[in-house]
Amino acid sequence: MTKFGDFRPLCTSTPSYPWCNLFYRQLLRTSGTTHLLGDSSSPRTAGVGINPKCFIAPTFSPNPPTPHLGNIANYIACALSLFTVLALIFLAHRRKAAVGRIELRAFLVIYALSLPLKVITTGVFLEQGSTALVVLTAIHAGVVAALFWSLLANAIVATQVVEDGTWSSLVPYYTFALLIFGLALYLSLDVALGVTDAIGAPSDPPEALQSISLFVVLSIWPLVCVIIYFGLMAHIVLCILHETRPMYFYILAAFLFVLSQLAWFLLGRVLCTVRSPPVVWVPVLGVEPGNCERCCWLEERWKMGVGVVCDITGCTYLMGIEHIAHVNGDLGHSQ
């Protein structure tokens, strides 16, 4: 029976789920290959996952053909996303009067950092169970956890409870980002390498792949951040700005976020099993509903910025609206 914090269903059924790299090393460390079957029993032939129902062969697998293309769809998607995010960073830098411009730019930078890590941790370039793959996966986990804090922080800054771009905003912004990054990094390394028995101890039974703390940081925390973000932005748009049009973009973003997660966790396995060679579904939605320039709402002019809706592993959902910036930088004068 599956319990809270068990990664076994995800590592078995979800193609290219990166956090399974940590548990592969844990199983090798605690019980060898006893609980690893088939191709997973050898680090040289194991793909991403623990005894996965479908997986992409490692790039340099001994099985022909060699080298394999690996997760080629993911490589292309993340490369395109990286160029798009760099363009968004440039556009965010140019919007001098935008509320939370510096915070939004920092969010996009963190997101850009997650993309090459995503490629490495799901691209089966490195041998499963290797220390290099474990460390890079742990760094990836830390970046993803910090990314969702950054998303939440941008919503808090948009309420203007603190003045954006000042020390009162940037110090807690970066401090909490570093703390959350460090927490996720430590938890990930502990699960894989067993630094302590409190967190890194093997699951009971070992094949359950249980880590409640890691599950909370990498699954529950991103979901909570997204929900709070949506609630805060809805409050700003509906209750402070008294507008409805921007909500269409946020609702669309939320819909695409949910749809992409369902596609990854459900449709990904179907596509992986029906195609030969296997193709892993990459939940990428490159949607840009508008870099809308100026709209005249009530007596004031507003600009719609650009932003990103992220998945739980840090890969790629691009939306054309994340931030609503008053030219004067003062939400209070919009009424």
Secondary structure, DSSP 4 states (H G I P E B T S, - for coil): ---TTB-HHHHHHSTT-TTHHHHHHHHHHHHTTTT--GGGGSTTT--SSSS-SS-PPPTT-SSSSSS---SHHHHHHHHHHHHHHHHHHHHHHH-TT-TTHHHHHHHHHHHHHHHHHHHHHHTT-SPTT-HHHHHHHHHHHHHHHHHHHHHHHHHHHHTTSS-TTSHHHHHHHHHHHHHHHHHHHHHHHHHHH-S-HHHHSPPSSGGG-B-HHHHIIIIIHHHHHHHHHHHHHHHIIIIIS--SHHHHHHHHHHHHHHHHHHIIIIIHHHHHHHSSS-------EE-------EEEETTEEEEE--EE---TTS--EEES---EEETTS-GGG--
